[in-house]
Amino acid sequence: MMRSLKTVHQVWQEWSVVIHGGPAVRNLEEIHCLSWRNTSADKRFLFRRRKIIDHIIATAQAQCISHEQAVCARETHRTQNKLTLNALSGSLKRST
């Protein structure tokens, strides 16, 4: 997982598609479960990112919109409130 990402769009892309030559994080989770996360810092970092991902998925399902529309709504919220991704994650309740 890349720590340099700044937008919800980038987080979603890293989760859902192969970028920068690496596998999608979703695929790593499905194939390797917890074993691919090497350190407790990696586990905490993924936990924070997963809160954003889970919120996108839950929003898309609840509102019958696409994941991309949910990503756009969350990014708009993040920028309007001048939140970092970490702050955004902290403001969300875990959906699952």
mmCIF file as gemmi writes it, N, C-alpha and C atoms, coordinates in Angstrom:
data_model
loop_
_atom_site.group_PDB
_atom_site.id
_atom_site.type_symbol
_atom_site.label_atom_id
_atom_site.label_alt_id
_atom_site.label_comp_id
_atom_site.label_asym_id
_atom_site.label_entity_id
_atom_site.label_seq_id
_atom_site.pdbx_PDB_ins_code
_atom_site.Cartn_x
_atom_site.Cartn_y
_atom_site.Cartn_z
_atom_site.occupancy
_atom_site.B_iso_or_equiv
_atom_site.pdbx_formal_charge
_atom_site.auth_seq_id
_atom_site.auth_asym_id
_atom_site.pdbx_PDB_model_num
ATOM 1 N N . MET Axp A 1 ? 0.845 -1.177 0 1 0 ? 1 A 1
ATOM 2 C CA . MET Axp A 1 ? 0 0 0 1 0 ? 1 A 1
ATOM 3 C C . MET Axp A 1 ? 0.887 1.235 0 1 0 ? 1 A 1
ATOM 4 N N . MET Axp A 2 ? 0.476 2.185 -0.799 1 0 ? 2 A 1
ATOM 5 C CA . MET Axp A 2 ? 1.255 3.407 -0.922 1 0 ? 2 A 1
ATOM 6 C C . MET Axp A 2 ? 0.787 4.438 0.107 1 0 ? 2 A 1
ATOM 7 N N . ARG Axp A 3 ? 1.737 4.959 0.857 1 0 ? 3 A 1
ATOM 8 C CA . ARG Axp A 3 ? 1.411 5.947 1.875 1 0 ? 3 A 1
ATOM 9 C C . ARG Axp A 3 ? 1.333 7.371 1.296 1 0 ? 3 A 1
ATOM 10 N N . SER Axp A 4 ? 1.703 7.528 0.035 1 0 ? 4 A 1
ATOM 11 C CA . SER Axp A 4 ? 1.73 8.851 -0.583 1 0 ? 4 A 1
ATOM 12 C C . SER Axp A 4 ? 0.4 9.272 -1.208 1 0 ? 4 A 1
ATOM 13 N N . LEU Axp A 5 ? -0.6 8.426 -1.169 1 0 ? 5 A 1
ATOM 14 C CA . LEU Axp A 5 ? -1.884 8.763 -1.777 1 0 ? 5 A 1
ATOM 15 C C . LEU Axp A 5 ? -2.547 9.906 -1.026 1 0 ? 5 A 1
ATOM 16 N N . LYS Axp A 6 ? -3.227 10.77 -1.771 1 0 ? 6 A 1
ATOM 17 C CA . LYS Axp A 6 ? -3.832 11.968 -1.17 1 0 ? 6 A 1
ATOM 18 C C . LYS Axp A 6 ? -5.334 12.063 -1.352 1 0 ? 6 A 1
ATOM 19 N N . THR Axp A 7 ? -5.908 11.303 -2.286 1 0 ? 7 A 1
ATOM 20 C CA . THR Axp A 7 ? -7.331 11.451 -2.584 1 0 ? 7 A 1
ATOM 21 C C . THR Axp A 7 ? -8.075 10.133 -2.4 1 0 ? 7 A 1
ATOM 22 N N . VAL Axp A 8 ? -9.364 10.247 -2.228 1 0 ? 8 A 1
ATOM 23 C CA . VAL Axp A 8 ? -10.219 9.061 -2.123 1 0 ? 8 A 1
ATOM 24 C C . VAL Axp A 8 ? -10.188 8.292 -3.44 1 0 ? 8 A 1
ATOM 25 N N . HIS Axp A 9 ? -10.107 8.999 -4.562 1 0 ? 9 A 1
ATOM 26 C CA . HIS Axp A 9 ? -10.019 8.341 -5.871 1 0 ? 9 A 1
ATOM 27 C C . HIS Axp A 9 ? -8.793 7.43 -5.925 1 0 ? 9 A 1
ATOM 28 N N . GLN Axp A 10 ? -7.662 7.914 -5.438 1 0 ? 10 A 1
ATOM 29 C CA . GLN Axp A 10 ? -6.437 7.122 -5.452 1 0 ? 10 A 1
ATOM 30 C C . GLN Axp A 10 ? -6.554 5.907 -4.534 1 0 ? 10 A 1
ATOM 31 N N . VAL Axp A 11 ? -7.17 6.09 -3.375 1 0 ? 11 A 1
ATOM 32 C CA . VAL Axp A 11 ? -7.362 4.974 -2.443 1 0 ? 11 A 1
ATOM 33 C C . VAL Axp A 11 ? -8.232 3.904 -3.084 1 0 ? 11 A 1
ATOM 34 N N . TRP Axp A 12 ? -9.309 4.326 -3.721 1 0 ? 12 A 1
ATOM 35 C CA . TRP Axp A 12 ? -10.204 3.357 -4.378 1 0 ? 12 A 1
ATOM 36 C C . TRP Axp A 12 ? -9.487 2.642 -5.504 1 0 ? 12 A 1
ATOM 37 N N . GLN Axp A 13 ? -8.709 3.378 -6.288 1 0 ? 13 A 1
ATOM 38 C CA . GLN Axp A 13 ? -7.977 2.76 -7.392 1 0 ? 13 A 1
ATOM 39 C C . GLN Axp A 13 ? -6.976 1.738 -6.853 1 0 ? 13 A 1
ATOM 40 N N . GLU Axp A 14 ? -6.264 2.071 -5.812 1 0 ? 14 A 1
ATOM 41 C CA . GLU Axp A 14 ? -5.3 1.134 -5.227 1 0 ? 14 A 1
ATOM 42 C C . GLU Axp A 14 ? -6.004 -0.125 -4.717 1 0 ? 14 A 1
ATOM 43 N N . TRP Axp A 15 ? -7.203 0.05 -4.183 1 0 ? 15 A 1
ATOM 44 C CA . TRP Axp A 15 ? -7.967 -1.087 -3.668 1 0 ? 15 A 1
ATOM 45 C C . TRP Axp A 15 ? -8.483 -1.979 -4.79 1 0 ? 15 A 1
ATOM 46 N N . SER Axp A 16 ? -8.969 -1.363 -5.86 1 0 ? 16 A 1
ATOM 47 C CA . SER Axp A 16 ? -9.757 -2.109 -6.832 1 0 ? 16 A 1
ATOM 48 C C . SER Axp A 16 ? -9.032 -2.535 -8.099 1 0 ? 16 A 1
ATOM 49 N N . VAL Axp A 17 ? -7.961 -1.886 -8.469 1 0 ? 17 A 1
ATOM 50 C CA . VAL Axp A 17 ? -7.261 -2.236 -9.714 1 0 ? 17 A 1
ATOM 51 C C . VAL Axp A 17 ? -5.756 -2.314 -9.481 1 0 ? 17 A 1
ATOM 52 N N . VAL Axp A 18 ? -5.09 -2.959 -10.389 1 0 ? 18 A 1
ATOM 53 C CA . VAL Axp A 18 ? -3.641 -3.051 -10.334 1 0 ? 18 A 1
ATOM 54 C C . VAL Axp A 18 ? -3.047 -1.701 -10.723 1 0 ? 18 A 1
ATOM 55 N N . ILE Axp A 19 ? -2.213 -1.138 -9.844 1 0 ? 19 A 1
ATOM 56 C CA . ILE Axp A 19 ? -1.529 0.119 -10.176 1 0 ? 19 A 1
ATOM 57 C C . ILE Axp A 19 ? -0.051 0.003 -9.822 1 0 ? 19 A 1
ATOM 58 N N . HIS Axp A 20 ? 0.769 0.752 -10.533 1 0 ? 20 A 1
ATOM 59 C CA . HIS Axp A 20 ? 2.211 0.812 -10.299 1 0 ? 20 A 1
ATOM 60 C C . HIS Axp A 20 ? 2.851 -0.57 -10.278 1 0 ? 20 A 1
ATOM 61 N N . GLY Axp A 21 ? 2.33 -1.485 -11.087 1 0 ? 21 A 1
ATOM 62 C CA . GLY Axp A 21 ? 2.916 -2.805 -11.203 1 0 ? 21 A 1
ATOM 63 C C . GLY Axp A 21 ? 2.6 -3.772 -10.074 1 0 ? 21 A 1
ATOM 64 N N . GLY Axp A 22 ? 1.878 -3.303 -9.064 1 0 ? 22 A 1
ATOM 65 C CA . GLY Axp A 22 ? 1.533 -4.179 -7.949 1 0 ? 22 A 1
ATOM 66 C C . GLY Axp A 22 ? 0.097 -4.639 -8.044 1 0 ? 22 A 1
ATOM 67 N N . PRO Axp A 23 ? -0.234 -5.654 -7.274 1 0 ? 23 A 1
ATOM 68 C CA . PRO Axp A 23 ? -1.612 -6.153 -7.303 1 0 ? 23 A 1
ATOM 69 C C . PRO Axp A 23 ? -2.575 -5.213 -6.591 1 0 ? 23 A 1
ATOM 70 N N . ALA Axp A 24 ? -3.837 -5.307 -6.91 1 0 ? 24 A 1
ATOM 71 C CA . ALA Axp A 24 ? -4.853 -4.549 -6.186 1 0 ? 24 A 1
ATOM 72 C C . ALA Axp A 24 ? -4.883 -5.048 -4.749 1 0 ? 24 A 1
ATOM 73 N N . VAL Axp A 25 ? -5.049 -4.142 -3.816 1 0 ? 25 A 1
ATOM 74 C CA . VAL Axp A 25 ? -5.071 -4.504 -2.403 1 0 ? 25 A 1
ATOM 75 C C . VAL Axp A 25 ? -6.202 -5.497 -2.131 1 0 ? 25 A 1
ATOM 76 N N . ARG Axp A 26 ? -7.331 -5.309 -2.785 1 0 ? 26 A 1
ATOM 77 C CA . ARG Axp A 26 ? -8.448 -6.25 -2.639 1 0 ? 26 A 1
ATOM 78 C C . ARG Axp A 26 ? -8.002 -7.671 -2.952 1 0 ? 26 A 1
ATOM 79 N N . ASN Axp A 27 ? -7.212 -7.84 -4.006 1 0 ? 27 A 1
ATOM 80 C CA . ASN Axp A 27 ? -6.72 -9.168 -4.37 1 0 ? 27 A 1
ATOM 81 C C . ASN Axp A 27 ? -5.771 -9.727 -3.318 1 0 ? 27 A 1
ATOM 82 N N . LEU Axp A 28 ? -4.905 -8.883 -2.775 1 0 ? 28 A 1
ATOM 83 C CA . LEU Axp A 28 ? -4.014 -9.327 -1.708 1 0 ? 28 A 1
ATOM 84 C C . LEU Axp A 28 ? -4.808 -9.831 -0.511 1 0 ? 28 A 1
ATOM 85 N N . GLU Axp A 29 ? -5.854 -9.109 -0.164 1 0 ? 29 A 1
ATOM 86 C CA . GLU Axp A 29 ? -6.705 -9.501 0.959 1 0 ? 29 A 1
ATOM 87 C C . GLU Axp A 29 ? -7.392 -10.833 0.685 1 0 ? 29 A 1
ATOM 88 N N . GLU Axp A 30 ? -7.892 -11.01 -0.527 1 0 ? 30 A 1
ATOM 89 C CA . GLU Axp A 30 ? -8.605 -12.242 -0.871 1 0 ? 30 A 1
ATOM 90 C C . GLU Axp A 30 ? -7.678 -13.454 -0.905 1 0 ? 30 A 1
ATOM 91 N N . ILE Axp A 31 ? -6.481 -13.274 -1.416 1 0 ? 31 A 1
ATOM 92 C CA . ILE Axp A 31 ? -5.558 -14.391 -1.599 1 0 ? 31 A 1
ATOM 93 C C . ILE Axp A 31 ? -4.78 -14.708 -0.312 1 0 ? 31 A 1
ATOM 94 N N . HIS Axp A 32 ? -4.266 -13.661 0.34 1 0 ? 32 A 1
ATOM 95 C CA . HIS Axp A 32 ? -3.331 -13.87 1.448 1 0 ? 32 A 1
ATOM 96 C C . HIS Axp A 32 ? -3.896 -13.555 2.826 1 0 ? 32 A 1
ATOM 97 N N . CYS Axp A 33 ? -5.105 -13.062 2.879 1 0 ? 33 A 1
ATOM 98 C CA . CYS Axp A 33 ? -5.725 -12.657 4.157 1 0 ? 33 A 1
ATOM 99 C C . CYS Axp A 33 ? -4.789 -11.717 4.912 1 0 ? 33 A 1
ATOM 100 N N . LEU Axp A 34 ? -4.368 -12.084 6.083 1 0 ? 34 A 1
ATOM 101 C CA . LEU Axp A 34 ? -3.539 -11.208 6.91 1 0 ? 34 A 1
ATOM 102 C C . LEU Axp A 34 ? -2.044 -11.348 6.645 1 0 ? 34 A 1
ATOM 103 N N . SER Axp A 35 ? -1.631 -12.412 5.99 1 0 ? 35 A 1
ATOM 104 C CA . SER Axp A 35 ? -0.201 -12.727 5.909 1 0 ? 35 A 1
ATOM 105 C C . SER Axp A 35 ? 0.625 -11.732 5.095 1 0 ? 35 A 1
ATOM 106 N N . TRP Axp A 36 ? 0.019 -10.97 4.218 1 0 ? 36 A 1
ATOM 107 C CA . TRP Axp A 36 ? 0.793 -10.033 3.406 1 0 ? 36 A 1
ATOM 108 C C . TRP Axp A 36 ? 1.144 -8.758 4.152 1 0 ? 36 A 1
ATOM 109 N N . ARG Axp A 37 ? 0.472 -8.488 5.261 1 0 ? 37 A 1
ATOM 110 C CA . ARG Axp A 37 ? 0.784 -7.305 6.069 1 0 ? 37 A 1
ATOM 111 C C . ARG Axp A 37 ? 1.901 -7.665 7.027 1 0 ? 37 A 1
ATOM 112 N N . ASN Axp A 38 ? 3.053 -7.026 6.865 1 0 ? 38 A 1
ATOM 113 C CA . ASN Axp A 38 ? 4.248 -7.455 7.58 1 0 ? 38 A 1
ATOM 114 C C . ASN Axp A 38 ? 4.36 -6.926 9.003 1 0 ? 38 A 1
ATOM 115 N N . THR Axp A 39 ? 3.953 -5.705 9.238 1 0 ? 39 A 1
ATOM 116 C CA . THR Axp A 39 ? 4.184 -5.091 10.55 1 0 ? 39 A 1
ATOM 117 C C . THR Axp A 39 ? 2.875 -4.595 11.141 1 0 ? 39 A 1
ATOM 118 N N . SER Axp A 40 ? 2.924 -4.278 12.419 1 0 ? 40 A 1
ATOM 119 C CA . SER Axp A 40 ? 1.725 -3.723 13.056 1 0 ? 40 A 1
ATOM 120 C C . SER Axp A 40 ? 1.389 -2.359 12.453 1 0 ? 40 A 1
ATOM 121 N N . ALA Axp A 41 ? 2.386 -1.622 12.012 1 0 ? 41 A 1
ATOM 122 C CA . ALA Axp A 41 ? 2.137 -0.332 11.355 1 0 ? 41 A 1
ATOM 123 C C . ALA Axp A 41 ? 1.369 -0.551 10.047 1 0 ? 41 A 1
ATOM 124 N N . ASP Axp A 42 ? 1.74 -1.587 9.29 1 0 ? 42 A 1
ATOM 125 C CA . ASP Axp A 42 ? 1.015 -1.92 8.056 1 0 ? 42 A 1
ATOM 126 C C . ASP Axp A 42 ? -0.427 -2.29 8.356 1 0 ? 42 A 1
ATOM 127 N N . LYS Axp A 43 ? -0.634 -3.037 9.419 1 0 ? 43 A 1
ATOM 128 C CA . LYS Axp A 43 ? -1.988 -3.456 9.798 1 0 ? 43 A 1
ATOM 129 C C . LYS Axp A 43 ? -2.843 -2.257 10.182 1 0 ? 43 A 1
ATOM 130 N N . ARG Axp A 44 ? -2.288 -1.325 10.957 1 0 ? 44 A 1
ATOM 131 C CA . ARG Axp A 44 ? -3.02 -0.107 11.339 1 0 ? 44 A 1
ATOM 132 C C . ARG Axp A 44 ? -3.331 0.739 10.115 1 0 ? 44 A 1
ATOM 133 N N . PHE Axp A 45 ? -2.353 0.855 9.231 1 0 ? 45 A 1
ATOM 134 C CA . PHE Axp A 45 ? -2.528 1.652 8.027 1 0 ? 45 A 1
ATOM 135 C C . PHE Axp A 45 ? -3.656 1.083 7.167 1 0 ? 45 A 1
ATOM 136 N N . LEU Axp A 46 ? -3.659 -0.232 6.969 1 0 ? 46 A 1
ATOM 137 C CA . LEU Axp A 46 ? -4.715 -0.852 6.179 1 0 ? 46 A 1
ATOM 138 C C . LEU Axp A 46 ? -6.065 -0.699 6.869 1 0 ? 46 A 1
ATOM 139 N N . PHE Axp A 47 ? -6.104 -0.836 8.191 1 0 ? 47 A 1
ATOM 140 C CA . PHE Axp A 47 ? -7.351 -0.673 8.923 1 0 ? 47 A 1
ATOM 141 C C . PHE Axp A 47 ? -7.954 0.708 8.647 1 0 ? 47 A 1
ATOM 142 N N . ARG Axp A 48 ? -7.119 1.74 8.647 1 0 ? 48 A 1
ATOM 143 C CA . ARG Axp A 48 ? -7.61 3.102 8.366 1 0 ? 48 A 1
ATOM 144 C C . ARG Axp A 48 ? -8.122 3.219 6.941 1 0 ? 48 A 1
ATOM 145 N N . ARG Axp A 49 ? -7.381 2.661 5.997 1 0 ? 49 A 1
ATOM 146 C CA . ARG Axp A 49 ? -7.82 2.706 4.602 1 0 ? 49 A 1
ATOM 147 C C . ARG Axp A 49 ? -9.096 1.899 4.407 1 0 ? 49 A 1
ATOM 148 N N . ARG Axp A 50 ? -9.199 0.756 5.078 1 0 ? 50 A 1
ATOM 149 C CA . ARG Axp A 50 ? -10.387 -0.088 4.928 1 0 ? 50 A 1
ATOM 150 C C . ARG Axp A 50 ? -11.646 0.61 5.405 1 0 ? 50 A 1
ATOM 151 N N . LYS Axp A 51 ? -11.525 1.492 6.389 1 0 ? 51 A 1
ATOM 152 C CA . LYS Axp A 51 ? -12.698 2.242 6.822 1 0 ? 51 A 1
ATOM 153 C C . LYS Axp A 51 ? -13.245 3.078 5.678 1 0 ? 51 A 1
ATOM 154 N N . ILE Axp A 52 ? -12.371 3.676 4.899 1 0 ? 52 A 1
ATOM 155 C CA . ILE Axp A 52 ? -12.79 4.467 3.738 1 0 ? 52 A 1
ATOM 156 C C . ILE Axp A 52 ? -13.401 3.552 2.681 1 0 ? 52 A 1
ATOM 157 N N . ILE Axp A 53 ? -12.734 2.462 2.372 1 0 ? 53 A 1
ATOM 158 C CA . ILE Axp A 53 ? -13.218 1.509 1.368 1 0 ? 53 A 1
ATOM 159 C C . ILE Axp A 53 ? -14.579 0.949 1.769 1 0 ? 53 A 1
ATOM 160 N N . ASP Axp A 54 ? -14.684 0.509 3.023 1 0 ? 54 A 1
ATOM 161 C CA . ASP Axp A 54 ? -15.953 -0.059 3.495 1 0 ? 54 A 1
ATOM 162 C C . ASP Axp A 54 ? -17.086 0.958 3.423 1 0 ? 54 A 1
ATOM 163 N N . HIS Axp A 55 ? -16.77 2.209 3.71 1 0 ? 55 A 1
ATOM 164 C CA . HIS Axp A 55 ? -17.78 3.263 3.642 1 0 ? 55 A 1
ATOM 165 C C . HIS Axp A 55 ? -18.238 3.485 2.194 1 0 ? 55 A 1
ATOM 166 N N . ILE Axp A 56 ? -17.309 3.451 1.267 1 0 ? 56 A 1
ATOM 167 C CA . ILE Axp A 56 ? -17.651 3.605 -0.153 1 0 ? 56 A 1
ATOM 168 C C . ILE Axp A 56 ? -18.577 2.474 -0.593 1 0 ? 56 A 1
ATOM 169 N N . ILE Axp A 57 ? -18.22 1.256 -0.252 1 0 ? 57 A 1
ATOM 170 C CA . ILE Axp A 57 ? -19.029 0.096 -0.637 1 0 ? 57 A 1
ATOM 171 C C . ILE Axp A 57 ? -20.417 0.172 -0.013 1 0 ? 57 A 1
ATOM 172 N N . ALA Axp A 58 ? -20.483 0.496 1.263 1 0 ? 58 A 1
ATOM 173 C CA . ALA Axp A 58 ? -21.777 0.581 1.959 1 0 ? 58 A 1
ATOM 174 C C . ALA Axp A 58 ? -22.642 1.705 1.397 1 0 ? 58 A 1
ATOM 175 N N . THR Axp A 59 ? -22.035 2.844 1.099 1 0 ? 59 A 1
ATOM 176 C CA . THR Axp A 59 ? -22.771 3.975 0.53 1 0 ? 59 A 1
ATOM 177 C C . THR Axp A 59 ? -23.333 3.613 -0.835 1 0 ? 59 A 1
ATOM 178 N N . ALA Axp A 60 ? -22.51 2.985 -1.668 1 0 ? 60 A 1
ATOM 179 C CA . ALA Axp A 60 ? -22.961 2.596 -3.006 1 0 ? 60 A 1
ATOM 180 C C . ALA Axp A 60 ? -24.149 1.64 -2.914 1 0 ? 60 A 1
ATOM 181 N N . GLN Axp A 61 ? -24.073 0.684 -2.007 1 0 ? 61 A 1
ATOM 182 C CA . GLN Axp A 61 ? -25.168 -0.275 -1.853 1 0 ? 61 A 1
ATOM 183 C C . GLN Axp A 61 ? -26.42 0.389 -1.292 1 0 ? 61 A 1
ATOM 184 N N . ALA Axp A 62 ? -26.259 1.193 -0.26 1 0 ? 62 A 1
ATOM 185 C CA . ALA Axp A 62 ? -27.409 1.808 0.406 1 0 ? 62 A 1
ATOM 186 C C . ALA Axp A 62 ? -28.137 2.803 -0.496 1 0 ? 62 A 1
ATOM 187 N N . GLN Axp A 63 ? -27.372 3.527 -1.323 1 0 ? 63 A 1
ATOM 188 C CA . GLN Axp A 63 ? -27.977 4.558 -2.16 1 0 ? 63 A 1
ATOM 189 C C . GLN Axp A 63 ? -28.195 4.106 -3.605 1 0 ? 63 A 1
ATOM 190 N N . CYS Axp A 64 ? -27.891 2.854 -3.881 1 0 ? 64 A 1
ATOM 191 C CA . CYS Axp A 64 ? -28.025 2.308 -5.242 1 0 ? 64 A 1
ATOM 192 C C . CYS Axp A 64 ? -27.305 3.169 -6.275 1 0 ? 64 A 1
ATOM 193 N N . ILE Axp A 65 ? -26.048 3.486 -5.96 1 0 ? 65 A 1
ATOM 194 C CA . ILE Axp A 65 ? -25.204 4.251 -6.872 1 0 ? 65 A 1
ATOM 195 C C . ILE Axp A 65 ? -23.946 3.435 -7.159 1 0 ? 65 A 1
ATOM 196 N N . SER Axp A 66 ? -23.186 3.869 -8.136 1 0 ? 66 A 1
ATOM 197 C CA . SER Axp A 66 ? -21.947 3.164 -8.461 1 0 ? 66 A 1
ATOM 198 C C . SER Axp A 66 ? -20.887 3.457 -7.407 1 0 ? 66 A 1
ATOM 199 N N . HIS Axp A 67 ? -19.888 2.604 -7.362 1 0 ? 67 A 1
ATOM 200 C CA . HIS Axp A 67 ? -18.77 2.856 -6.452 1 0 ? 67 A 1
ATOM 201 C C . HIS Axp A 67 ? -18.093 4.183 -6.798 1 0 ? 67 A 1
ATOM 202 N N . GLU Axp A 68 ? -17.978 4.454 -8.086 1 0 ? 68 A 1
ATOM 203 C CA . GLU Axp A 68 ? -17.337 5.708 -8.506 1 0 ? 68 A 1
ATOM 204 C C . GLU Axp A 68 ? -18.119 6.921 -8.018 1 0 ? 68 A 1
ATOM 205 N N . GLN Axp A 69 ? -19.445 6.857 -8.054 1 0 ? 69 A 1
ATOM 206 C CA . GLN Axp A 69 ? -20.249 7.968 -7.53 1 0 ? 69 A 1
ATOM 207 C C . GLN Axp A 69 ? -20.039 8.121 -6.019 1 0 ? 69 A 1
ATOM 208 N N . ALA Axp A 70 ? -19.941 7.011 -5.316 1 0 ? 70 A 1
ATOM 209 C CA . ALA Axp A 70 ? -19.689 7.062 -3.869 1 0 ? 70 A 1
ATOM 210 C C . ALA Axp A 70 ? -18.301 7.625 -3.586 1 0 ? 70 A 1
ATOM 211 N N . VAL Axp A 71 ? -17.326 7.268 -4.413 1 0 ? 71 A 1
ATOM 212 C CA . VAL Axp A 71 ? -15.972 7.809 -4.278 1 0 ? 71 A 1
ATOM 213 C C . VAL Axp A 71 ? -16.001 9.326 -4.467 1 0 ? 71 A 1
ATOM 214 N N . CYS Axp A 72 ? -16.682 9.786 -5.502 1 0 ? 72 A 1
ATOM 215 C CA . CYS Axp A 72 ? -16.776 11.228 -5.772 1 0 ? 72 A 1
ATOM 216 C C . CYS Axp A 72 ? -17.43 11.975 -4.608 1 0 ? 72 A 1
ATOM 217 N N . ALA Axp A 73 ? -18.49 11.402 -4.061 1 0 ? 73 A 1
ATOM 218 C CA . ALA Axp A 73 ? -19.178 12.046 -2.935 1 0 ? 73 A 1
ATOM 219 C C . ALA Axp A 73 ? -18.26 12.14 -1.726 1 0 ? 73 A 1
ATOM 220 N N . ARG Axp A 74 ? -17.513 11.079 -1.452 1 0 ? 74 A 1
ATOM 221 C CA . ARG Axp A 74 ? -16.618 11.075 -0.284 1 0 ? 74 A 1
ATOM 222 C C . ARG Axp A 74 ? -15.453 12.03 -0.503 1 0 ? 74 A 1
ATOM 223 N N . GLU Axp A 75 ? -14.941 12.099 -1.734 1 0 ? 75 A 1
ATOM 224 C CA . GLU Axp A 75 ? -13.843 13.028 -2.029 1 0 ? 75 A 1
ATOM 225 C C . GLU Axp A 75 ? -14.316 14.473 -1.917 1 0 ? 75 A 1
ATOM 226 N N . THR Axp A 76 ? -15.523 14.752 -2.377 1 0 ? 76 A 1
ATOM 227 C CA . THR Axp A 76 ? -16.084 16.096 -2.234 1 0 ? 76 A 1
ATOM 228 C C . THR Axp A 76 ? -16.192 16.46 -0.76 1 0 ? 76 A 1
ATOM 229 N N . HIS Axp A 77 ? -16.694 15.542 0.038 1 0 ? 77 A 1
ATOM 230 C CA . HIS Axp A 77 ? -16.793 15.769 1.487 1 0 ? 77 A 1
ATOM 231 C C . HIS Axp A 77 ? -15.405 16.034 2.08 1 0 ? 77 A 1
ATOM 232 N N . ARG Axp A 78 ? -14.414 15.234 1.672 1 0 ? 78 A 1
ATOM 233 C CA . ARG Axp A 78 ? -13.053 15.377 2.198 1 0 ? 78 A 1
ATOM 234 C C . ARG Axp A 78 ? -12.464 16.739 1.861 1 0 ? 78 A 1
ATOM 235 N N . THR Axp A 79 ? -12.616 17.16 0.616 1 0 ? 79 A 1
ATOM 236 C CA . THR Axp A 79 ? -12.022 18.433 0.21 1 0 ? 79 A 1
ATOM 237 C C . THR Axp A 79 ? -12.765 19.625 0.8 1 0 ? 79 A 1
ATOM 238 N N . GLN Axp A 80 ? -14.082 19.555 0.851 1 0 ? 80 A 1
ATOM 239 C CA . GLN Axp A 80 ? -14.848 20.665 1.426 1 0 ? 80 A 1
ATOM 240 C C . GLN Axp A 80 ? -14.535 20.876 2.904 1 0 ? 80 A 1
ATOM 241 N N . ASN Axp A 81 ? -14.242 19.783 3.599 1 0 ? 81 A 1
ATOM 242 C CA . ASN Axp A 81 ? -13.935 19.867 5.025 1 0 ? 81 A 1
ATOM 243 C C . ASN Axp A 81 ? -12.435 19.898 5.31 1 0 ? 81 A 1
ATOM 244 N N . LYS Axp A 82 ? -11.637 19.964 4.229 1 0 ? 82 A 1
ATOM 245 C CA . LYS Axp A 82 ? -10.176 20.059 4.326 1 0 ? 82 A 1
ATOM 246 C C . LYS Axp A 82 ? -9.585 18.95 5.192 1 0 ? 82 A 1
ATOM 247 N N . LEU Axp A 83 ? -10.023 17.717 4.912 1 0 ? 83 A 1
ATOM 248 C CA . LEU Axp A 83 ? -9.571 16.56 5.668 1 0 ? 83 A 1
ATOM 249 C C . LEU Axp A 83 ? -8.473 15.815 4.916 1 0 ? 83 A 1
ATOM 250 N N . THR Axp A 84 ? -7.505 15.316 5.656 1 0 ? 84 A 1
ATOM 251 C CA . THR Axp A 84 ? -6.563 14.361 5.082 1 0 ? 84 A 1
ATOM 252 C C . THR Axp A 84 ? -7.277 13.012 5.009 1 0 ? 84 A 1
ATOM 253 N N . LEU Axp A 85 ? -6.676 12.063 4.327 1 0 ? 85 A 1
ATOM 254 C CA . LEU Axp A 85 ? -7.268 10.726 4.29 1 0 ? 85 A 1
ATOM 255 C C . LEU Axp A 85 ? -7.333 10.123 5.689 1 0 ? 85 A 1
ATOM 256 N N . ASN Axp A 86 ? -6.31 10.361 6.491 1 0 ? 86 A 1
ATOM 257 C CA . ASN Axp A 86 ? -6.3 9.846 7.859 1 0 ? 86 A 1
ATOM 258 C C . ASN Axp A 86 ? -7.43 10.464 8.681 1 0 ? 86 A 1
ATOM 259 N N . ALA Axp A 87 ? -7.626 11.757 8.538 1 0 ? 87 A 1
ATOM 260 C CA . ALA Axp A 87 ? -8.716 12.429 9.263 1 0 ? 87 A 1
ATOM 261 C C . ALA Axp A 87 ? -10.078 11.947 8.764 1 0 ? 87 A 1
ATOM 262 N N . LEU Axp A 88 ? -10.195 11.747 7.463 1 0 ? 88 A 1
ATOM 263 C CA . LEU Axp A 88 ? -11.442 11.222 6.909 1 0 ? 88 A 1
ATOM 264 C C . LEU Axp A 88 ? -11.736 9.846 7.495 1 0 ? 88 A 1
ATOM 265 N N . SER Axp A 89 ? -10.754 8.997 7.507 1 0 ? 89 A 1
ATOM 266 C CA . SER Axp A 89 ? -10.923 7.659 8.066 1 0 ? 89 A 1
ATOM 267 C C . SER Axp A 89 ? -11.359 7.726 9.521 1 0 ? 89 A 1
ATOM 268 N N . GLY Axp A 90 ? -10.757 8.607 10.283 1 0 ? 90 A 1
ATOM 269 C CA . GLY Axp A 90 ? -11.108 8.749 11.686 1 0 ? 90 A 1
ATOM 270 C C . GLY Axp A 90 ? -12.52 9.248 11.906 1 0 ? 90 A 1
ATOM 271 N N . SER Axp A 91 ? -13.067 9.917 10.911 1 0 ? 91 A 1
ATOM 272 C CA . SER Axp A 91 ? -14.409 10.476 11.051 1 0 ? 91 A 1
ATOM 273 C C . SER Axp A 91 ? -15.506 9.479 10.655 1 0 ? 91 A 1
ATOM 274 N N . LEU Axp A 92 ? -15.126 8.344 10.089 1 0 ? 92 A 1
ATOM 275 C CA . LEU Axp A 92 ? -16.091 7.36 9.611 1 0 ? 92 A 1
ATOM 276 C C . LEU Axp A 92 ? -16.265 6.228 10.606 1 0 ? 92 A 1
ATOM 277 N N . LYS Axp A 93 ? -17.487 5.748 10.707 1 0 ? 93 A 1
ATOM 278 C CA . LYS Axp A 93 ? -17.749 4.544 11.491 1 0 ? 93 A 1
ATOM 279 C C . LYS Axp A 93 ? -17.488 3.34 10.611 1 0 ? 93 A 1
ATOM 280 N N . ARG Axp A 94 ? -16.987 2.289 11.19 1 0 ? 94 A 1
ATOM 281 C CA . ARG Axp A 94 ? -16.74 1.051 10.434 1 0 ? 94 A 1
ATOM 282 C C . ARG Axp A 94 ? -18.061 0.478 9.958 1 0 ? 94 A 1
ATOM 283 N N . SER Axp A 95 ? -18.187 0.229 8.674 1 0 ? 95 A 1
ATOM 284 C CA . SER Axp A 95 ? -19.446 -0.221 8.08 1 0 ? 95 A 1
ATOM 285 C C . SER Axp A 95 ? -19.675 -1.715 8.231 1 0 ? 95 A 1
ATOM 286 N N . THR Axp A 96 ? -18.615 -2.47 8.418 1 0 ? 96 A 1
ATOM 287 C CA . THR Axp A 96 ? -18.792 -3.923 8.49 1 0 ? 96 A 1
ATOM 288 C C . THR Axp A 96 ? -18.478 -4.432 9.853 1 0 ? 96 A 1
